[in-house]
Amino acid sequence: MSTILDVARRAKVSIATVSRVMNNSPHKVNQSTRERILEAIRELDYRPNALAKGLLMKKTMTIGIIIPDISNTYYAEIVRGIQDVADQSGYAVMLQNTDRKQERIINYIYLLREKLADGIIFSGGIIHGYETLSTLKELRERVVVIGRHEVDFPAVRVDNIGGATQATQHLIDLGHKRIGFIGGPERSTTAIDRFTGCKSALAQNSYPIDGSLIKRGNLTPQSGYLAAKELLEQSGKITAIFAANDQMAFGAINAAKELGLNVPDDLSVVGFDNIPLSSYFEPPLTTVEIPMYDVGVAAMRMLIDVISKKSIEKVKFFGTKLLIRGSTGKNFKK
C-alpha cells in the first residue's frame, strides 16, 4: 500500500507539499508541481489513511445513525437522505439498529462514542430513562434527533398531528361514523401525536372517543393484521380504519380480505408515511405522505452545522400531505 512518502518521492517534493495539495490548503503550490503530485497519486493509487487524517484533523469524518427498525422502509428512506449528504460532505456512515430495545440504544451510544464518531443522528424509537438521557447529554454538542423527543437537542420534526387530523377528517368526509384506530407503541411520541391528531378530528366533528375502537400495534404488518381482526370481529361493525403507519395498514387490509370484506367497498383504510410499496399495494393505499428523504437530508445538514459549531435553527419542521388512492371510498352503509 502506497504512503504519502511514496507520493512525495515520486513527485520529488516534500510531504508537506503533497499534504497541501490533497487538503486544498490555502498555501500556494505551483501549478506544474500540483499536476506532478496528482499524477503521482494516480500512478501509485494512493489512498489517504483515514485514521491518520482523522487524528491530524481531530475528526474521524464518521457519523453514527441509530434507528429502531432496519426492516421498515420508512427508516430506509431517511437513511438514504442522510447517506447522500454524508457522501457529498466526505463523511462515512455507521448504522446501528436497536429493535427498540433500550439496552441496545445505550450500548450503541457508548459504541459510537468510543469509536469517536463526530456526531450521531438518533431517528425514531424512544429516548427515555436516566442512563440513555445522561449518556446522550454527554454528547449534546454533536447529536441531532429526528422526531419529537423530550430532550433539548437540535431536531428535525414532522407534523404528525396535522397529518393524522387530515387523514381522519378524510374518512369523516366520506361519511364513516365508526372509525377504528390502530396506534403505535405506547411511549412513542410519534404514535402519541398521530393519535392526538385522530382524536382532534373526531372532536371537531362531535364524534365520541370510543375506547373499543382503539387498538395498538408495534408498527409491523403482523400487528396491524391482528389489531384489525379484533376491530372487525367485535360487535358494532366499523366501516373504516386509520392505521398509524403504512405497514400496519397493509396488515389491516389483509385481515379485511381474509374476513371476506372488500376494500374500499366494505372497509376504507388509511395509512401514514407513504412508503414506496403503498402505491403498488392492492388496492393502492390512501396515506399521509412524509418527505422522508428530505428529512434525512435536513438531519445530516443540521448535524454538519452542529459539528462545525455554526448557528442553527434548533428545530426544522416538515409538513405532510394526504394522498387519496384506492383504499378509501364513501360509506354506503350509513
C-alpha positions as CSV (number, residue, x, y, z in Angstrom):
1,M,0.0,0.0,0.0
2,S,1.4,3.3,-1.1
3,T,2.1,6.0,1.5
4,I,2.3,9.8,1.3
5,L,6.1,9.4,1.5
6,D,6.0,7.4,-1.7
7,V,4.0,10.1,-3.4
8,A,6.4,12.8,-2.3
9,R,9.4,10.8,-3.6
10,R,7.7,10.1,-6.9
11,A,6.8,13.7,-7.4
12,K,10.2,14.9,-6.0
13,V,8.6,17.2,-3.4
14,S,8.2,17.3,0.4
15,I,5.5,15.5,2.3
16,A,4.1,18.9,3.4
17,T,3.6,19.9,-0.3
18,V,1.7,16.7,-1.0
19,S,-0.5,17.4,2.0
20,R,-1.2,20.9,0.9
21,V,-2.4,19.7,-2.5
22,M,-4.5,16.9,-1.1
23,N,-6.2,19.1,1.5
24,N,-6.6,22.1,-0.7
25,S,-4.5,24.2,1.6
26,P,-4.5,28.0,1.1
27,H,-0.7,27.8,0.7
28,K,0.1,28.3,-2.9
29,V,1.6,25.4,-4.9
30,N,3.0,25.9,-8.3
31,Q,0.6,24.5,-11.0
32,S,3.1,22.2,-12.6
33,T,4.1,20.9,-9.2
34,R,0.4,20.3,-8.3
35,E,-0.1,18.4,-11.6
36,R,3.0,16.3,-10.9
37,I,1.7,15.4,-7.4
38,L,-1.7,14.5,-8.7
39,E,-0.1,12.3,-11.4
40,A,2.0,10.5,-8.7
41,I,-1.2,9.9,-6.7
42,R,-2.9,8.3,-9.7
43,E,0.1,6.2,-10.6
44,L,0.6,4.9,-7.1
45,D,-3.2,4.6,-6.5
46,Y,-2.6,6.3,-3.2
47,R,-5.5,6.4,-0.6
48,P,-5.0,8.5,2.5
49,N,-5.2,6.7,5.8
50,A,-8.5,7.8,7.2
51,L,-7.4,7.2,10.9
52,A,-4.2,9.2,10.5
53,K,-6.1,12.0,8.7
54,G,-8.7,12.0,11.5
55,L,-6.1,12.3,14.2
56,L,-4.5,15.1,12.4
57,M,-7.7,17.0,11.9
58,K,-9.2,15.9,15.3
59,K,-12.1,14.4,13.3
60,T,-13.0,10.9,12.2
61,M,-15.2,12.1,9.3
62,T,-17.7,9.5,10.5
63,I,-21.2,9.9,11.8
64,G,-23.4,7.3,13.5
65,I,-27.1,6.7,12.9
66,I,-29.3,5.0,15.4
67,I,-32.6,3.6,14.1
68,P,-35.2,1.3,15.8
69,D,-36.2,-0.9,12.8
70,I,-33.9,-1.5,9.8
71,S,-36.7,-3.6,8.1
72,N,-39.0,-0.6,7.9
73,T,-38.6,1.2,4.6
74,Y,-39.6,4.5,6.4
75,Y,-36.2,4.5,8.0
76,A,-34.5,3.3,4.8
77,E,-35.6,6.4,3.0
78,I,-34.4,8.7,5.8
79,V,-31.1,6.9,5.9
80,R,-30.7,7.3,2.1
81,G,-31.1,11.1,2.5
82,I,-28.5,11.1,5.3
83,Q,-26.1,9.0,3.3
84,D,-26.3,11.2,0.2
85,V,-25.4,14.3,2.1
86,A,-22.7,12.5,4.1
87,D,-21.1,11.3,0.8
88,Q,-21.1,14.7,-0.6
89,S,-19.5,16.1,2.5
90,G,-16.9,13.4,2.9
91,Y,-18.4,11.6,5.9
92,A,-18.7,7.8,6.3
93,V,-21.8,6.4,8.0
94,M,-22.2,3.8,10.7
95,L,-25.7,2.4,11.0
96,Q,-27.0,0.9,14.3
97,N,-30.3,-1.0,14.5
98,T,-31.9,-1.2,18.0
99,D,-35.1,-3.2,17.5
100,R,-36.5,-0.6,20.1
101,K,-34.5,-2.3,22.9
102,Q,-33.4,0.1,25.5
103,E,-30.1,-1.7,26.3
104,R,-29.2,-1.7,22.7
105,I,-29.8,2.1,22.4
106,I,-27.5,2.7,25.4
107,N,-24.8,0.2,24.1
108,Y,-24.8,1.8,20.7
109,I,-24.5,5.3,22.0
110,Y,-21.4,4.1,24.0
111,L,-20.1,2.3,21.0
112,L,-20.4,5.4,18.7
113,R,-18.7,7.5,21.4
114,E,-15.8,5.0,21.8
115,K,-15.4,4.8,18.0
116,L,-15.1,8.6,18.2
117,A,-17.9,9.4,15.7
118,D,-18.0,13.1,15.0
119,G,-21.8,13.1,15.5
120,I,-24.9,11.0,16.0
121,I,-28.3,11.1,14.4
122,F,-31.0,9.5,16.5
123,S,-34.0,8.6,14.4
124,G,-37.3,7.2,15.8
125,G,-37.5,5.0,18.8
126,I,-37.9,6.4,22.2
127,I,-35.4,8.4,24.3
128,H,-36.2,7.8,27.9
129,G,-34.6,6.6,31.1
130,Y,-31.8,8.2,33.1
131,E,-28.9,6.3,31.6
132,T,-30.0,7.0,28.0
133,L,-30.6,10.7,28.7
134,S,-27.4,11.2,30.6
135,T,-25.3,9.3,28.0
136,L,-26.7,11.4,25.2
137,K,-26.2,14.6,27.2
138,E,-22.5,13.9,27.3
139,L,-22.6,14.2,23.5
140,R,-25.1,17.1,23.3
141,E,-22.7,19.1,21.1
142,R,-22.8,16.5,18.4
143,V,-26.3,15.0,18.4
144,V,-29.3,15.6,16.2
145,V,-32.7,13.8,16.7
146,I,-35.4,13.1,14.2
147,G,-38.9,13.2,15.7
148,R,-40.3,14.7,18.8
149,H,-38.3,13.7,21.9
150,E,-38.3,15.1,25.4
151,V,-34.7,16.2,25.0
152,D,-33.2,19.6,24.2
153,F,-31.3,18.7,21.1
154,P,-31.4,20.1,17.6
155,A,-34.3,18.2,15.9
156,V,-36.0,17.5,12.6
157,R,-39.7,17.0,13.1
158,V,-42.8,16.2,11.1
159,D,-46.3,17.5,11.6
160,N,-47.7,14.1,12.7
161,I,-50.7,15.8,14.5
162,G,-51.7,17.7,11.4
163,G,-51.3,14.7,9.1
164,A,-53.4,12.4,11.4
165,T,-56.1,15.1,11.7
166,Q,-56.3,15.3,7.9
167,A,-56.4,11.5,7.5
168,T,-59.2,11.1,10.0
169,Q,-61.1,14.0,8.5
170,H,-60.9,12.4,5.1
171,L,-62.7,9.3,6.5
172,I,-65.3,11.5,8.2
173,D,-65.9,13.4,5.0
174,L,-66.6,10.1,3.2
175,G,-69.5,9.5,5.7
176,H,-67.8,7.0,8.0
177,K,-69.3,7.0,11.5
178,R,-67.4,4.2,13.2
179,I,-63.7,4.6,12.6
180,G,-61.2,2.2,14.1
181,F,-57.7,3.4,15.0
182,I,-54.6,1.3,15.2
183,G,-51.8,3.2,17.0
184,G,-48.1,2.5,17.6
185,P,-46.0,1.8,20.7
186,E,-47.5,3.4,23.8
187,R,-44.4,5.6,24.7
188,S,-43.6,6.7,21.2
189,T,-44.1,10.4,20.8
190,T,-44.8,9.9,17.1
191,A,-47.5,7.4,17.9
192,I,-48.9,9.7,20.6
193,D,-49.0,12.7,18.1
194,R,-50.8,10.6,15.5
195,F,-53.4,9.5,18.0
196,T,-53.8,13.1,19.1
197,G,-54.5,14.2,15.5
198,C,-57.1,11.4,15.1
199,K,-58.8,12.5,18.4
200,S,-58.7,16.1,17.3
201,A,-60.6,15.4,14.0
202,L,-63.2,13.3,15.9
203,A,-63.7,16.0,18.5
204,Q,-64.0,18.7,15.8
205,N,-66.9,16.7,14.3
206,S,-68.5,15.9,17.6
207,Y,-67.6,12.2,17.3
208,P,-67.3,10.4,20.7
209,I,-63.9,8.8,21.5
210,D,-64.9,5.1,21.8
211,G,-62.2,3.1,23.5
212,S,-63.4,-0.2,21.9
213,L,-62.4,1.2,18.5
214,I,-58.8,1.9,19.6
215,K,-56.1,-0.8,19.3
216,R,-52.3,-0.7,19.4
217,G,-49.6,-2.4,17.3
218,N,-45.9,-2.3,17.0
219,L,-45.8,-0.8,13.5
220,T,-45.4,-4.1,11.7
221,P,-47.9,-5.7,9.2
222,Q,-48.5,-8.6,11.6
223,S,-49.5,-6.3,14.4
224,G,-51.8,-4.3,12.1
225,Y,-53.4,-7.6,10.9
226,L,-54.1,-8.8,14.5
227,A,-55.4,-5.4,15.6
228,A,-57.7,-5.1,12.6
229,K,-59.1,-8.6,13.1
230,E,-60.1,-7.6,16.7
231,L,-61.8,-4.5,15.4
232,L,-63.6,-6.2,12.6
233,E,-64.8,-9.2,14.6
234,Q,-66.3,-7.2,17.5
235,S,-69.9,-6.2,17.7
236,G,-70.9,-2.8,16.2
237,K,-69.2,-3.1,12.8
238,I,-66.7,-0.4,11.8
239,T,-66.5,0.9,8.2
240,A,-63.1,2.5,8.3
241,I,-59.6,2.1,9.9
242,F,-56.9,4.6,10.3
243,A,-53.6,2.9,11.0
244,A,-50.7,4.9,12.4
245,N,-48.3,3.7,9.7
246,D,-48.5,2.0,6.3
247,Q,-47.1,-1.3,7.5
248,M,-50.0,-1.7,9.9
249,A,-52.4,-0.5,7.2
250,F,-51.2,-3.3,4.9
251,G,-51.9,-5.8,7.7
252,A,-55.4,-4.3,8.2
253,I,-56.2,-4.7,4.5
254,N,-55.1,-8.3,4.6
255,A,-57.2,-9.0,7.7
256,A,-60.2,-7.5,5.9
257,K,-59.7,-9.6,2.8
258,E,-59.4,-12.8,4.9
259,L,-62.7,-12.0,6.5
260,G,-64.3,-11.6,3.1
261,L,-64.5,-7.8,3.1
262,N,-63.8,-5.7,0.1
263,V,-61.5,-2.7,0.4
264,P,-62.8,0.0,-0.1
265,D,-66.5,-1.0,-0.6
266,D,-66.9,-2.6,2.8
267,L,-64.0,-1.1,4.6
268,S,-61.9,2.0,4.0
269,V,-58.2,2.0,5.2
270,V,-55.8,4.9,5.6
271,G,-52.1,4.6,6.4
272,F,-49.3,7.0,7.3
273,D,-45.8,7.6,5.8
274,N,-46.2,6.9,2.1
275,I,-43.5,4.2,2.0
276,P,-42.7,3.2,-1.6
277,L,-44.8,0.0,-1.5
278,S,-48.0,1.9,-0.6
279,S,-48.8,3.0,-4.2
280,Y,-48.2,-0.6,-5.5
281,F,-50.3,-2.4,-2.9
282,E,-53.7,-3.7,-3.9
283,P,-55.7,-1.6,-3.6
284,P,-53.2,1.3,-3.6
285,L,-53.1,2.8,-0.1
286,T,-54.5,6.1,0.8
287,T,-51.9,7.5,3.1
288,V,-50.3,10.6,4.6
289,E,-47.0,11.5,2.8
290,I,-43.9,12.4,4.8
291,P,-40.9,13.7,2.9
292,M,-38.7,11.0,4.4
293,Y,-35.7,11.5,2.1
294,D,-35.8,15.3,2.8
295,V,-36.0,14.7,6.5
296,G,-32.8,12.7,6.2
297,V,-31.1,15.4,4.2
298,A,-32.1,18.1,6.6
299,A,-30.9,16.0,9.6
300,M,-27.4,15.4,8.1
301,R,-27.0,19.1,7.1
302,M,-28.0,20.1,10.6
303,L,-25.5,17.7,12.1
304,I,-22.7,19.0,10.0
305,D,-23.6,22.6,11.2
306,V,-23.7,21.3,14.8
307,I,-20.3,19.7,14.5
308,S,-18.9,22.8,12.8
309,K,-20.4,24.9,15.7
310,K,-22.4,27.0,13.3
311,S,-25.5,28.9,14.3
312,I,-28.6,26.7,13.5
313,E,-32.3,26.7,13.6
314,K,-33.0,24.5,16.6
315,V,-36.0,22.7,15.0
316,K,-36.6,22.1,11.3
317,F,-40.2,21.3,10.7
318,F,-41.8,19.4,7.7
319,G,-45.4,19.4,6.8
320,T,-47.4,16.4,5.5
321,K,-49.8,15.7,2.6
322,L,-52.8,13.4,2.3
323,L,-52.6,11.1,-0.8
324,I,-56.0,9.7,-1.7
325,R,-55.8,6.4,-3.5
326,G,-57.9,3.3,-3.9
327,S,-58.2,2.0,-0.3
328,T,-60.8,4.6,0.7
329,G,-64.3,5.2,-0.5
330,K,-67.7,6.5,0.5
331,N,-69.6,4.8,3.3
332,F,-72.7,3.3,1.7
333,K,-73.8,1.6,4.9
334,K,-74.8,4.7,6.9
